[in-house]
Amino acid sequence: MALWQKVENGSLVDTSASATSSSKEKVNNDLGKEDFLKLLVAQMKYQDPLQPQSNTEYVTQLATFTQVEATENMAHSAERLEANGLIGKTVIMRPTNSVTGETSDVMGVVDSVMKEGSNIYLAVNGSLYNLDDLYTVAEADYMEAVLIANDFEDTVAQLPDADHVSLADESTFSQIRAQFDKLTDYQKDFIENNCPEAWQKFLAAETTIKALAALNDQINAGNGGNTGNESGAEGGTENGTGNESGADK
């Protein structure tokens, strides 16, 4: 799986036929150090020779240029540190499709960081995304809850609903309930809030199975009582027969 895409003129070249989104170049209206230096050179070149600017004015402008450069370098350094600190973390990128203008969310782990000119790219799921497209950094608890919720949905999808369950499914639903009860409160709430259809299907089927099990217990208990009465009656008959035999003697 390729982790890098071709970059030309500071822009990503989409080489994947399945790619559905790309990062937009961000328009920066702030003057950078290069723009400031060009303005200073132009000012010196086209100044009035009869009223040239004093050396003090140039020194002041050069000092301002140095401050602009230092500020810009600090910003770039902070941006690089931010990107490097994302390696190994789960992020959600929100790139904009260059054709449709629509945004989409991409979740994955940052594998590496690449700098091309003034742009910084994050390698996520085998594709490069501009750091400016970073939407959020997902916490470990959140990601774990997402994975557990996905497993819960997949499992429940394979189970019969309340209208088709039987006592044969009792063991399966008991195991799922036992696993669910072991989850943290955050994970339980996440499933209930983010998987409502699967959660309601599970609850309805579980309720039906409990009702079937209770009914089955009642039937078994009734059969057991009748068997006991029949045995007692048979015993009484035998005793009666024995007494009659003793009386004859």
Order of alpha helices (4+ residues) and beta strands (2+ residues): beta-beta-alpha-alpha-beta-beta-beta-beta-beta-alpha-alpha-alpha-alpha
